[in-house]
Amino acid sequence: MSVEVYIPEEKIKSRIKELGEQITKDYNGEEVVIIAVLNGSFVFCSDLIRQIKCPVIVEFVGASSYGEGVESSGNVKITMDLKRDILGKHVLVVEDIVDTGLTLSNLLEVFKSRKPKSIKLASFLFKPARLKHPVPINYLGFEIEDKFVIGYGLDYGGKYRELPYVGVYKG
Ligand code: 5GP
């Protein structure tokens, strides 16, 4: 197999520093509950939280959507739920990539129904070509072309998450 580097490590580092600075400014010292959507976002999330200079609480959620063609929200299966209540909290959901937007649009509705004080979304990548369920991305790492990418948390068959860069899988 070969992997072509698509977003190099240094570019990722500097972009995440910028995102962290923006988030720090926006939350202005207030506590924020960071929700990492498993599995892919754990690498992005761990680098991002170390660039945020506000008190953070990190939570994890596992979710799978019921597939394409499901238009309504609420059709998401929470495979691992949060360990704490987000009622009245500032919430920042952290995702690896928004592709069709299905998972995130469903998940955001579930979290909104729990009445947080605010809810925002940070996504490392966004692939606009395939978007079907628009979601507001408040903090975006990179917009990418319609390519299947791996590395920096993103997998192919469970592998390649450990790559420090984003690559395009060449088979
Ligand atoms: P969505 O619900 O937005 O269609 O799906 C998002 C999920 O699909 C991501 O969390 C990720 O697991 C997977 N996904 C979408 N595009 C890619 C890609 O280019 N590479 C990898 N490795 N996973 C992707």
Backbone and ligand atoms as CSV (ligand in chain L), in Angstrom:
chain,resi,resn,atom,element,x,y,z
A,1,MET,N,N,0.831,-1.201,0.000
A,1,MET,CA,C,0.000,0.000,0.000
A,1,MET,C,C,0.866,1.252,0.000
A,2,SER,N,N,0.366,2.325,-0.577
A,2,SER,CA,C,1.100,3.578,-0.484
A,2,SER,C,C,0.129,4.696,-0.087
A,3,VAL,N,N,0.685,5.646,0.606
A,3,VAL,CA,C,-0.116,6.773,1.074
A,3,VAL,C,C,0.521,8.064,0.595
A,4,GLU,N,N,-0.281,8.893,-0.020
A,4,GLU,CA,C,0.216,10.196,-0.484
A,4,GLU,C,C,-0.130,11.233,0.579
A,5,VAL,N,N,0.862,12.003,1.007
A,5,VAL,CA,C,0.603,13.013,2.036
A,5,VAL,C,C,-0.306,14.097,1.451
A,6,TYR,N,N,-1.382,14.362,2.155
A,6,TYR,CA,C,-2.370,15.342,1.673
A,6,TYR,C,C,-2.324,16.615,2.525
A,7,ILE,N,N,-2.288,16.435,3.853
A,7,ILE,CA,C,-2.069,17.590,4.741
A,7,ILE,C,C,-0.906,17.236,5.660
A,8,PRO,N,N,0.229,17.925,5.486
A,8,PRO,CA,C,1.406,17.566,6.285
A,8,PRO,C,C,1.263,17.938,7.764
A,9,GLU,N,N,2.062,17.231,8.558
A,9,GLU,CA,C,2.018,17.369,10.020
A,9,GLU,C,C,2.151,18.823,10.490
A,10,GLU,N,N,3.093,19.546,9.917
A,10,GLU,CA,C,3.344,20.920,10.368
A,10,GLU,C,C,2.146,21.831,10.126
A,11,LYS,N,N,1.471,21.593,9.001
A,11,LYS,CA,C,0.295,22.402,8.666
A,11,LYS,C,C,-0.843,22.113,9.654
A,12,ILE,N,N,-0.969,20.853,10.036
A,12,ILE,CA,C,-2.000,20.464,11.011
A,12,ILE,C,C,-1.716,21.150,12.348
A,13,LYS,N,N,-0.454,21.083,12.774
A,13,LYS,CA,C,-0.066,21.679,14.064
A,13,LYS,C,C,-0.401,23.153,14.117
A,14,SER,N,N,-0.040,23.888,13.062
A,14,SER,CA,C,-0.262,25.340,13.124
A,14,SER,C,C,-1.744,25.674,13.034
A,15,ARG,N,N,-2.506,24.885,12.274
A,15,ARG,CA,C,-3.955,25.157,12.183
A,15,ARG,C,C,-4.635,24.900,13.533
A,16,ILE,N,N,-4.210,23.841,14.220
A,16,ILE,CA,C,-4.831,23.518,15.509
A,16,ILE,C,C,-4.487,24.571,16.562
A,17,LYS,N,N,-3.303,25.134,16.451
A,17,LYS,CA,C,-2.927,26.207,17.364
A,17,LYS,C,C,-3.868,27.399,17.149
A,18,GLU,N,N,-4.116,27.713,15.875
A,18,GLU,CA,C,-5.034,28.821,15.560
A,18,GLU,C,C,-6.441,28.548,16.082
A,19,LEU,N,N,-6.911,27.324,15.872
A,19,LEU,CA,C,-8.266,26.972,16.345
A,19,LEU,C,C,-8.348,27.099,17.869
A,20,GLY,N,N,-7.311,26.611,18.549
A,20,GLY,CA,C,-7.274,26.691,20.015
A,20,GLY,C,C,-7.322,28.129,20.491
A,21,GLU,N,N,-6.606,29.002,19.800
A,21,GLU,CA,C,-6.594,30.419,20.185
A,21,GLU,C,C,-7.972,31.041,19.997
A,22,GLN,N,N,-8.616,30.685,18.893
A,22,GLN,CA,C,-9.955,31.215,18.622
A,22,GLN,C,C,-10.967,30.727,19.673
A,23,ILE,N,N,-10.886,29.441,19.993
A,23,ILE,CA,C,-11.803,28.851,20.989
A,23,ILE,C,C,-11.562,29.490,22.365
A,24,THR,N,N,-10.297,29.651,22.719
A,24,THR,CA,C,-9.940,30.279,23.997
A,24,THR,C,C,-10.548,31.670,24.096
A,25,LYS,N,N,-10.445,32.419,23.005
A,25,LYS,CA,C,-10.973,33.782,22.958
A,25,LYS,C,C,-12.502,33.762,23.099
A,26,ASP,N,N,-13.147,32.866,22.362
A,26,ASP,CA,C,-14.613,32.838,22.330
A,26,ASP,C,C,-15.230,32.423,23.664
A,27,TYR,N,N,-14.620,31.461,24.355
A,27,TYR,CA,C,-15.205,31.005,25.625
A,27,TYR,C,C,-14.753,31.868,26.805
A,28,ASN,N,N,-13.718,32.668,26.598
A,28,ASN,CA,C,-13.333,33.706,27.545
A,28,ASN,C,C,-13.285,33.231,29.007
A,29,GLY,N,N,-12.607,32.141,29.250
A,29,GLY,CA,C,-12.407,31.651,30.621
A,29,GLY,C,C,-13.537,30.801,31.174
A,30,GLU,N,N,-14.606,30.650,30.424
A,30,GLU,CA,C,-15.719,29.825,30.911
A,30,GLU,C,C,-15.426,28.336,30.680
A,31,GLU,N,N,-16.017,27.508,31.501
A,31,GLU,CA,C,-15.808,26.061,31.374
A,31,GLU,C,C,-16.555,25.507,30.161
A,32,VAL,N,N,-15.911,24.600,29.452
A,32,VAL,CA,C,-16.555,24.000,28.286
A,32,VAL,C,C,-16.427,22.471,28.330
A,33,VAL,N,N,-17.548,21.823,28.060
A,33,VAL,CA,C,-17.536,20.357,27.979
A,33,VAL,C,C,-17.252,19.982,26.527
A,34,ILE,N,N,-16.101,19.343,26.337
A,34,ILE,CA,C,-15.683,18.912,25.006
A,34,ILE,C,C,-16.172,17.479,24.812
A,35,ILE,N,N,-16.930,17.265,23.755
A,35,ILE,CA,C,-17.418,15.905,23.488
A,35,ILE,C,C,-16.741,15.378,22.228
A,36,ALA,N,N,-15.851,14.404,22.412
A,36,ALA,CA,C,-15.161,13.794,21.274
A,36,ALA,C,C,-16.013,12.644,20.734
A,37,VAL,N,N,-16.291,12.701,19.438
A,37,VAL,CA,C,-17.084,11.646,18.805
A,37,VAL,C,C,-16.128,10.531,18.384
A,38,LEU,N,N,-16.299,9.374,19.019
A,38,LEU,CA,C,-15.410,8.233,18.745
A,38,LEU,C,C,-15.733,7.586,17.400
A,39,ASN,N,N,-14.780,6.905,16.733
A,39,ASN,CA,C,-13.419,6.757,17.240
A,39,ASN,C,C,-12.479,7.831,16.670
A,40,GLY,N,N,-12.808,8.290,15.472
A,40,GLY,CA,C,-11.844,9.056,14.695
A,40,GLY,C,C,-11.339,10.353,15.294
A,41,SER,N,N,-12.123,10.999,16.180
A,41,SER,CA,C,-11.732,12.352,16.602
A,41,SER,C,C,-10.759,12.368,17.775
A,42,PHE,N,N,-10.352,11.206,18.279
A,42,PHE,CA,C,-9.538,11.232,19.505
A,42,PHE,C,C,-8.180,11.902,19.305
A,43,VAL,N,N,-7.594,11.810,18.126
A,43,VAL,CA,C,-6.278,12.428,17.903
A,43,VAL,C,C,-6.430,13.950,17.815
A,44,PHE,N,N,-7.366,14.391,16.991
A,44,PHE,CA,C,-7.644,15.827,16.853
A,44,PHE,C,C,-8.007,16.423,18.208
A,45,CYS,N,N,-8.883,15.744,18.934
A,45,CYS,CA,C,-9.351,16.250,20.218
A,45,CYS,C,C,-8.195,16.389,21.209
A,46,SER,N,N,-7.320,15.399,21.239
A,46,SER,CA,C,-6.235,15.462,22.228
A,46,SER,C,C,-5.267,16.598,21.906
A,47,ASP,N,N,-5.029,16.870,20.642
A,47,ASP,CA,C,-4.164,18.008,20.297
A,47,ASP,C,C,-4.890,19.337,20.522
A,48,LEU,N,N,-6.174,19.371,20.178
A,48,LEU,CA,C,-6.936,20.622,20.305
A,48,LEU,C,C,-7.063,21.073,21.761
A,49,ILE,N,N,-7.402,20.155,22.666
A,49,ILE,CA,C,-7.615,20.581,24.065
A,49,ILE,C,C,-6.345,21.166,24.681
A,50,ARG,N,N,-5.181,20.732,24.167
A,50,ARG,CA,C,-3.930,21.269,24.721
A,50,ARG,C,C,-3.606,22.653,24.195
A,51,GLN,N,N,-4.444,23.143,23.268
A,51,GLN,CA,C,-4.283,24.518,22.762
A,51,GLN,C,C,-5.405,25.416,23.272
A,52,ILE,N,N,-6.272,24.881,24.120
A,52,ILE,CA,C,-7.388,25.667,24.664
A,52,ILE,C,C,-7.049,26.076,26.095
A,53,LYS,N,N,-7.036,27.376,26.331
A,53,LYS,CA,C,-6.658,27.859,27.660
A,53,LYS,C,C,-7.894,28.276,28.455
A,54,CYS,N,N,-8.851,27.385,28.551
A,54,CYS,CA,C,-10.051,27.564,29.374
A,54,CYS,C,C,-10.213,26.244,30.120
A,55,PRO,N,N,-10.974,26.247,31.231
A,55,PRO,CA,C,-11.212,24.954,31.880
A,55,PRO,C,C,-12.037,24.043,30.972
A,56,VAL,N,N,-11.574,22.829,30.765
A,56,VAL,CA,C,-12.329,21.899,29.917
A,56,VAL,C,C,-12.624,20.592,30.669
A,57,ILE,N,N,-13.751,20.001,30.296
A,57,ILE,CA,C,-14.104,18.657,30.762
A,57,ILE,C,C,-14.242,17.850,29.481
A,58,VAL,N,N,-13.579,16.711,29.419
A,58,VAL,CA,C,-13.622,15.930,28.181
A,58,VAL,C,C,-14.520,14.706,28.358
A,59,GLU,N,N,-15.440,14.576,27.439
A,59,GLU,CA,C,-16.370,13.451,27.421
A,59,GLU,C,C,-16.256,12.761,26.062
A,60,PHE,N,N,-16.721,11.528,26.007
A,60,PHE,CA,C,-16.667,10.774,24.750
A,60,PHE,C,C,-18.044,10.233,24.421
A,61,VAL,N,N,-18.342,10.172,23.128
A,61,VAL,CA,C,-19.608,9.583,22.709
A,61,VAL,C,C,-19.345,8.658,21.525
A,62,GLY,N,N,-20.059,7.560,21.517
A,62,GLY,CA,C,-19.999,6.650,20.375
A,62,GLY,C,C,-21.345,6.700,19.693
A,63,ALA,N,N,-21.356,6.824,18.375
A,63,ALA,CA,C,-22.630,6.938,17.663
A,63,ALA,C,C,-22.560,6.263,16.316
A,64,SER,N,N,-23.687,5.672,15.915
A,64,SER,CA,C,-23.769,5.213,14.530
A,64,SER,C,C,-25.146,5.582,13.998
A,65,SER,N,N,-25.160,6.055,12.759
A,65,SER,CA,C,-26.424,6.469,12.159
A,65,SER,C,C,-27.032,5.286,11.429
A,66,TYR,N,N,-28.338,5.400,11.181
A,66,TYR,CA,C,-29.024,4.275,10.549
A,66,TYR,C,C,-28.851,4.255,9.044
A,67,GLY,N,N,-27.952,5.033,8.536
A,67,GLY,CA,C,-27.631,4.957,7.109
A,67,GLY,C,C,-28.262,6.049,6.287
A,68,GLU,N,N,-27.896,6.063,5.045
A,68,GLU,CA,C,-28.404,7.054,4.105
A,68,GLU,C,C,-29.896,6.876,3.902
A,69,GLY,N,N,-30.544,7.931,3.498
A,69,GLY,CA,C,-31.977,7.848,3.237
A,69,GLY,C,C,-32.794,8.195,4.470
A,70,VAL,N,N,-32.127,8.220,5.613
A,70,VAL,CA,C,-32.832,8.617,6.827
A,70,VAL,C,C,-32.754,10.131,6.924
A,71,GLU,N,N,-33.860,10.784,6.703
A,71,GLU,CA,C,-33.857,12.244,6.622
A,71,GLU,C,C,-34.079,12.914,7.969
A,72,SER,N,N,-34.886,12.281,8.795
A,72,SER,CA,C,-35.251,12.961,10.040
A,72,SER,C,C,-34.148,12.837,11.076
A,73,SER,N,N,-34.153,13.765,11.995
A,73,SER,CA,C,-33.162,13.690,13.057
A,73,SER,C,C,-33.668,12.702,14.107
A,74,GLY,N,N,-32.808,12.330,15.019
A,74,GLY,CA,C,-33.194,11.394,16.062
A,74,GLY,C,C,-32.938,9.950,15.671
A,75,ASN,N,N,-32.496,9.730,14.425
A,75,ASN,CA,C,-32.217,8.362,13.982
A,75,ASN,C,C,-30.744,8.015,14.141
A,76,VAL,N,N,-30.261,8.301,15.298
A,76,VAL,CA,C,-28.865,7.966,15.554
A,76,VAL,C,C,-28.825,7.042,16.759
A,77,LYS,N,N,-27.970,6.038,16.668
A,77,LYS,CA,C,-27.859,5.111,17.787
A,77,LYS,C,C,-26.640,5.515,18.605
A,78,ILE,N,N,-26.872,5.830,19.868
A,78,ILE,CA,C,-25.761,6.163,20.748
A,78,ILE,C,C,-25.206,4.845,21.263
A,79,THR,N,N,-24.011,4.510,20.822
A,79,THR,CA,C,-23.426,3.229,21.224
A,79,THR,C,C,-22.651,3.365,22.539
A,80,MET,N,N,-22.228,4.585,22.840
A,80,MET,CA,C,-21.631,4.875,24.149
A,80,MET,C,C,-22.019,6.296,24.523
A,81,ASP,N,N,-22.744,6.435,25.614
A,81,ASP,CA,C,-23.261,7.766,25.961
A,81,ASP,C,C,-22.301,8.509,26.893
A,82,LEU,N,N,-22.581,9.812,27.076
A,82,LEU,CA,C,-21.781,10.655,27.960
A,82,LEU,C,C,-21.908,10.150,29.396
A,83,LYS,N,N,-20.886,10.449,30.175
A,83,LYS,CA,C,-20.910,10.026,31.584
A,83,LYS,C,C,-21.518,11.110,32.472
A,84,ARG,N,N,-21.695,12.327,31.933
A,84,ARG,CA,C,-22.275,13.397,32.743
A,84,ARG,C,C,-23.318,14.198,31.984
A,85,ASP,N,N,-24.103,14.903,32.790
A,85,ASP,CA,C,-25.194,15.716,32.270
A,85,ASP,C,C,-24.627,16.989,31.627
A,86,ILE,N,N,-25.203,17.429,30.504
A,86,ILE,CA,C,-24.715,18.669,29.870
A,86,ILE,C,C,-25.715,19.814,30.036
A,87,LEU,N,N,-26.738,19.599,30.854
A,87,LEU,CA,C,-27.728,20.641,31.122
A,87,LEU,C,C,-27.045,21.918,31.628
A,88,GLY,N,N,-27.285,23.037,30.940
A,88,GLY,CA,C,-26.738,24.318,31.366
A,88,GLY,C,C,-25.244,24.493,31.119
A,89,LYS,N,N,-24.621,23.585,30.397
A,89,LYS,CA,C,-23.168,23.653,30.143
A,89,LYS,C,C,-22.876,24.176,28.734
A,90,HIS,N,N,-21.710,24.783,28.584
A,90,HIS,CA,C,-21.219,25.086,27.234
A,90,HIS,C,C,-20.662,23.786,26.666
A,91,VAL,N,N,-21.148,23.405,25.493
A,91,VAL,CA,C,-20.723,22.144,24.886
A,91,VAL,C,C,-20.037,22.400,23.548
A,92,LEU,N,N,-18.906,21.761,23.352
A,92,LEU,CA,C,-18.220,21.800,22.068
A,92,LEU,C,C,-18.033,20.360,21.580
A,93,VAL,N,N,-18.759,20.016,20.519
A,93,VAL,CA,C,-18.666,18.665,19.957
A,93,VAL,C,C,-17.477,18.639,18.998
A,94,VAL,N,N,-16.629,17.634,19.128
A,94,VAL,CA,C,-15.418,17.543,18.305
A,94,VAL,C,C,-15.480,16.296,17.416
A,95,GLU,N,N,-15.413,16.522,16.112
A,95,GLU,CA,C,-15.547,15.440,15.139
A,95,GLU,C,C,-14.316,15.392,14.236
A,96,ASP,N,N,-14.046,14.219,13.655
A,96,ASP,CA,C,-12.899,14.112,12.748
A,96,ASP,C,C,-13.214,14.687,11.368
A,97,ILE,N,N,-14.372,14.288,10.813
A,97,ILE,CA,C,-14.696,14.745,9.462
A,97,ILE,C,C,-16.213,14.822,9.277
A,98,VAL,N,N,-16.670,15.886,8.644
A,98,VAL,CA,C,-18.069,15.966,8.236
A,98,VAL,C,C,-18.092,15.625,6.752
A,99,ASP,N,N,-18.765,14.514,6.462
A,99,ASP,CA,C,-18.819,13.994,5.094
A,99,ASP,C,C,-20.238,14.266,4.570
A,100,THR,N,N,-21.188,13.360,4.793
A,100,THR,CA,C,-22.581,13.663,4.416
A,100,THR,C,C,-23.241,14.556,5.472
A,101,GLY,N,N,-22.707,14.549,6.681
A,101,GLY,CA,C,-23.273,15.342,7.769
A,101,GLY,C,C,-24.343,14.601,8.559
A,102,LEU,N,N,-24.640,13.384,8.147
A,102,LEU,CA,C,-25.726,12.616,8.783
A,102,LEU,C,C,-25.494,12.384,10.277
A,103,THR,N,N,-24.326,11.858,10.598
A,103,THR,CA,C,-24.031,11.541,11.997
A,103,THR,C,C,-24.148,12.774,12.878
A,104,LEU,N,N,-23.493,13.838,12.450
A,104,LEU,CA,C,-23.463,15.051,13.258
A,104,LEU,C,C,-24.810,15.741,13.359
A,105,SER,N,N,-25.573,15.778,12.273
A,105,SER,CA,C,-26.864,16.470,12.357
A,105,SER,C,C,-27.772,15.735,13.345
A,106,ASN,N,N,-27.720,14.419,13.330
A,106,ASN,CA,C,-28.505,13.644,14.294
A,106,ASN,C,C,-28.007,13.835,15.720
A,107,LEU,N,N,-26.712,13.750,15.877
A,107,LEU,CA,C,-26.117,13.844,17.205
A,107,LEU,C,C,-26.349,15.218,17.842
A,108,LEU,N,N,-26.234,16.263,17.041
A,108,LEU,CA,C,-26.451,17.618,17.577
A,108,LEU,C,C,-27.878,17.772,18.086
A,109,GLU,N,N,-28.843,17.181,17.384
A,109,GLU,CA,C,-30.233,17.243,17.837
A,109,GLU,C,C,-30.404,16.538,19.186
A,110,VAL,N,N,-29.761,15.385,19.325
A,110,VAL,CA,C,-29.833,14.644,20.593
A,110,VAL,C,C,-29.268,15.499,21.731
A,111,PHE,N,N,-28.117,16.114,21.496
A,111,PHE,CA,C,-27.493,16.916,22.554
A,111,PHE,C,C,-28.294,18.189,22.850
A,112,LYS,N,N,-28.855,18.798,21.808
A,112,LYS,CA,C,-29.659,20.020,22.029
A,112,LYS,C,C,-30.853,19.724,22.921
A,113,SER,N,N,-31.425,18.527,22.780
A,113,SER,CA,C,-32.601,18.171,23.581
A,113,SER,C,C,-32.250,18.039,25.061
A,114,ARG,N,N,-30.951,17.971,25.369
A,114,ARG,CA,C,-30.514,17.888,26.769
A,114,ARG,C,C,-30.267,19.270,27.363
A,115,LYS,N,N,-30.627,20.297,26.621
A,115,LYS,CA,C,-30.603,21.700,27.079
A,115,LYS,C,C,-29.254,22.214,27.616
A,116,PRO,N,N,-28.219,22.138,26.767
A,116,PRO,CA,C,-26.959,22.772,27.178
A,116,PRO,C,C,-27.102,24.293,27.099
A,117,LYS,N,N,-26.186,25.019,27.745
A,117,LYS,CA,C,-26.230,26.494,27.685
A,117,LYS,C,C,-25.928,26.951,26.264
A,118,SER,N,N,-24.955,26.272,25.626
A,118,SER,CA,C,-24.635,26.553,24.223
A,118,SER,C,C,-24.084,25.267,23.623
A,119,ILE,N,N,-24.177,25.187,22.303
A,119,ILE,CA,C,-23.587,24.008,21.653
A,119,ILE,C,C,-22.936,24.441,20.343
A,120,LYS,N,N,-21.674,24.037,20.170
A,120,LYS,CA,C,-20.926,24.367,18.954
A,120,LYS,C,C,-20.249,23.101,18.448
A,121,LEU,N,N,-19.771,23.207,17.210
A,121,LEU,CA,C,-19.124,22.057,16.584
A,121,LEU,C,C,-17.738,22.439,16.057
A,122,ALA,N,N,-16.777,21.587,16.389
A,122,ALA,CA,C,-15.432,21.711,15.808
A,122,ALA,C,C,-15.189,20.454,14.986
A,123,SER,N,N,-14.867,20.628,13.710
A,123,SER,CA,C,-14.550,19.462,12.888
A,123,SER,C,C,-13.164,19.648,12.285
A,124,PHE,N,N,-12.383,18.590,12.348
A,124,PHE,CA,C,-11.033,18.670,11.791
A,124,PHE,C,C,-11.099,18.842,10.273
A,125,LEU,N,N,-11.961,18.049,9.609
A,125,LEU,CA,C,-12.074,18.119,8.152
A,125,LEU,C,C,-13.526,18.287,7.716
A,126,PHE,N,N,-13.702,18.821,6.533
A,126,PHE,CA,C,-15.032,18.975,5.943
A,126,PHE,C,C,-14.916,18.709,4.444
A,127,LYS,N,N,-15.797,17.787,3.964
A,127,LYS,CA,C,-15.785,17.400,2.553
A,127,LYS,C,C,-17.077,17.921,1.914
A,128,PRO,N,N,-17.112,19.161,1.461
A,128,PRO,CA,C,-18.385,19.761,1.010
A,128,PRO,C,C,-19.053,19.027,-0.142
A,129,ALA,N,N,-18.267,18.335,-0.965
A,129,ALA,CA,C,-18.824,17.668,-2.152
A,129,ALA,C,C,-19.903,16.646,-1.809
A,130,ARG,N,N,-19.830,16.058,-0.621
A,130,ARG,CA,C,-20.762,14.974,-0.290
A,130,ARG,C,C,-21.817,15.361,0.745
A,131,LEU,N,N,-21.854,16.631,1.093
A,131,LEU,CA,C,-22.758,17.076,2.158
A,131,LEU,C,C,-24.233,16.931,1.758
A,132,LYS,N,N,-24.992,16.262,2.619
A,132,LYS,CA,C,-26.445,16.119,2.396
A,132,LYS,C,C,-27.245,16.673,3.557
A,133,HIS,N,N,-26.634,16.680,4.729
A,133,HIS,CA,C,-27.320,17.134,5.931
A,133,HIS,C,C,-26.489,18.277,6.515
A,134,PRO,N,N,-26.794,19.513,6.122
A,134,PRO,CA,C,-25.944,20.628,6.552
A,134,PRO,C,C,-25.860,20.765,8.076
A,135,VAL,N,N,-24.659,20.951,8.546
A,135,VAL,CA,C,-24.438,21.206,9.975
A,135,VAL,C,C,-23.553,22.446,10.087
A,136,PRO,N,N,-23.824,23.283,11.078
A,136,PRO,CA,C,-22.983,24.471,11.249
A,136,PRO,C,C,-21.648,24.098,11.889
A,137,ILE,N,N,-20.558,24.264,11.145
A,137,ILE,CA,C,-19.234,23.984,11.726
A,137,ILE,C,C,-18.655,25.311,12.220
A,138,ASN,N,N,-18.565,25.436,13.530
A,138,ASN,CA,C,-18.086,26.693,14.108
A,138,ASN,C,C,-16.570,26.820,14.030
A,139,TYR,N,N,-15.884,25.689,14.151
A,139,TYR,CA,C,-14.420,25.696,14.077
A,139,TYR,C,C,-13.996,24.578,13.128
A,140,LEU,N,N,-13.393,24.964,12.021
A,140,LEU,CA,C,-13.012,23.983,11.006
A,140,LEU,C,C,-11.503,23.971,10.799
A,141,GLY,N,N,-10.948,22.754,10.775
A,141,GLY,CA,C,-9.531,22.618,10.481
A,141,GLY,C,C,-9.266,22.880,9.014
A,142,PHE,N,N,-9.747,21.983,8.156
A,142,PHE,CA,C,-9.495,22.098,6.718
A,142,PHE,C,C,-10.693,21.619,5.915
A,143,GLU,N,N,-10.978,22.351,4.836
A,143,GLU,CA,C,-11.944,21.873,3.861
A,143,GLU,C,C,-11.149,21.037,2.855
A,144,ILE,N,N,-11.671,19.850,2.496
A,144,ILE,CA,C,-10.909,18.985,1.584
A,144,ILE,C,C,-11.732,18.590,0.357
A,145,GLU,N,N,-11.016,18.088,-0.627
A,145,GLU,CA,C,-11.667,17.596,-1.856
A,145,GLU,C,C,-12.358,16.262,-1.564
A,146,ASP,N,N,-13.094,15.772,-2.554
A,146,ASP,CA,C,-13.818,14.513,-2.391
A,146,ASP,C,C,-12.865,13.330,-2.556
A,147,LYS,N,N,-12.047,13.124,-1.519
A,147,LYS,CA,C,-11.077,12.026,-1.509
A,147,LYS,C,C,-11.245,11.263,-0.208
A,148,PHE,N,N,-10.948,9.971,-0.222
A,148,PHE,CA,C,-10.988,9.193,1.015
A,148,PHE,C,C,-9.647,9.345,1.714
A,149,VAL,N,N,-9.694,9.967,2.882
A,149,VAL,CA,C,-8.444,10.268,3.574
A,149,VAL,C,C,-8.259,9.399,4.808
A,150,ILE,N,N,-7.005,9.218,5.172
A,150,ILE,CA,C,-6.658,8.425,6.355
A,150,ILE,C,C,-5.598,9.181,7.162
A,151,GLY,N,N,-5.382,8.685,8.383
A,151,GLY,CA,C,-4.348,9.265,9.226
A,151,GLY,C,C,-4.904,10.320,10.165
A,152,TYR,N,N,-4.095,10.686,11.147
A,152,TYR,CA,C,-4.482,11.676,12.144
A,152,TYR,C,C,-5.857,11.320,12.746
A,153,GLY,N,N,-6.028,10.048,13.071
A,153,GLY,CA,C,-7.262,9.563,13.692
A,153,GLY,C,C,-8.196,8.861,12.730
A,154,LEU,N,N,-8.083,9.172,11.446
A,154,LEU,CA,C,-8.989,8.573,10.453
A,154,LEU,C,C,-8.444,7.227,9.979
A,155,ASP,N,N,-9.334,6.262,9.854
A,155,ASP,CA,C,-8.884,4.904,9.567
A,155,ASP,C,C,-9.324,4.384,8.212
A,156,TYR,N,N,-8.698,3.291,7.838
A,156,TYR,CA,C,-9.194,2.469,6.735
A,156,TYR,C,C,-9.177,1.058,7.298
A,157,GLY,N,N,-10.362,0.493,7.526
A,157,GLY,CA,C,-10.455,-0.837,8.139
A,157,GLY,C,C,-9.792,-0.897,9.502
A,158,GLY,N,N,-9.896,0.190,10.249
A,158,GLY,CA,C,-9.331,0.208,11.598
A,158,GLY,C,C,-7.853,0.566,11.657
A,159,LYS,N,N,-7.208,0.675,10.505
A,159,LYS,CA,C,-5.769,0.959,10.479
A,159,LYS,C,C,-5.472,2.420,10.106
A,160,TYR,N,N,-4.225,2.797,10.288
A,160,TYR,CA,C,-3.635,4.082,9.852
A,160,TYR,C,C,-4.015,5.294,10.712
A,161,ARG,N,N,-4.736,5.079,11.812
A,161,ARG,CA,C,-5.126,6.209,12.652
A,161,ARG,C,C,-3.905,6.916,13.229
A,162,GLU,N,N,-2.789,6.173,13.379
A,162,GLU,CA,C,-1.602,6.715,14.049
A,162,GLU,C,C,-0.747,7.617,13.164
A,163,LEU,N,N,-1.040,7.688,11.878
A,163,LEU,CA,C,-0.215,8.541,11.005
A,163,LEU,C,C,-0.299,9.995,11.463
A,164,PRO,N,N,0.831,10.694,11.544
A,164,PRO,CA,C,0.795,12.070,12.054
A,164,PRO,C,C,0.323,13.096,11.035
A,165,TYR,N,N,0.059,12.652,9.819
A,165,TYR,CA,C,-0.423,13.545,8.756
A,165,TYR,C,C,-1.726,12.980,8.192
A,166,VAL,N,N,-2.399,13.751,7.348
A,166,VAL,CA,C,-3.565,13.239,6.630
A,166,VAL,C,C,-3.078,12.799,5.262
A,167,GLY,N,N,-3.434,11.571,4.890
A,167,GLY,CA,C,-2.991,11.049,3.603
A,167,GLY,C,C,-4.140,10.532,2.779
A,168,VAL,N,N,-3.865,10.343,1.494
A,168,VAL,CA,C,-4.835,9.712,0.607
A,168,VAL,C,C,-4.340,8.296,0.345
A,169,TYR,N,N,-5.225,7.357,0.615
A,169,TYR,CA,C,-4.895,5.940,0.472
A,169,TYR,C,C,-4.839,5.564,-1.002
A,170,LYS,N,N,-3.744,4.938,-1.377
A,170,LYS,CA,C,-3.565,4.590,-2.789
A,170,LYS,C,C,-3.744,3.095,-3.076
A,171,GLY,N,N,-4.039,2.313,-2.046
A,171,GLY,CA,C,-4.258,0.877,-2.228
A,171,GLY,C,C,-2.970,0.084,-2.260
L,1,5GP,P1,P,-21.127,11.439,7.842
L,1,5GP,O1,O,-22.227,11.056,8.794
L,1,5GP,O2,O,-20.759,12.896,7.895
L,1,5GP,O3,O,-21.399,10.977,6.447
L,1,5GP,O4,O,-19.923,10.525,8.253
L,1,5GP,C1,C,-18.891,10.908,9.023
L,1,5GP,C2,C,-18.043,9.698,9.330
L,1,5GP,O5,O,-17.708,8.948,8.153
L,1,5GP,C3,C,-16.726,10.175,9.905
L,1,5GP,O6,O,-16.806,10.324,11.302
L,1,5GP,C4,C,-15.761,9.087,9.450
L,1,5GP,O7,O,-15.750,8.054,10.397
L,1,5GP,C5,C,-16.341,8.565,8.148
L,1,5GP,N1,N,-15.674,9.161,6.963
L,1,5GP,C6,C,-16.198,10.028,6.086
L,1,5GP,N2,N,-15.302,10.389,5.147
L,1,5GP,C7,C,-14.157,9.738,5.450
L,1,5GP,C8,C,-12.837,9.710,4.858
L,1,5GP,O8,O,-12.498,10.365,3.851
L,1,5GP,N3,N,-11.936,8.911,5.480
L,1,5GP,C9,C,-12.215,8.171,6.587
L,1,5GP,N4,N,-11.233,7.422,7.098
L,1,5GP,N5,N,-13.432,8.182,7.168
L,1,5GP,C10,C,-14.390,8.959,6.610
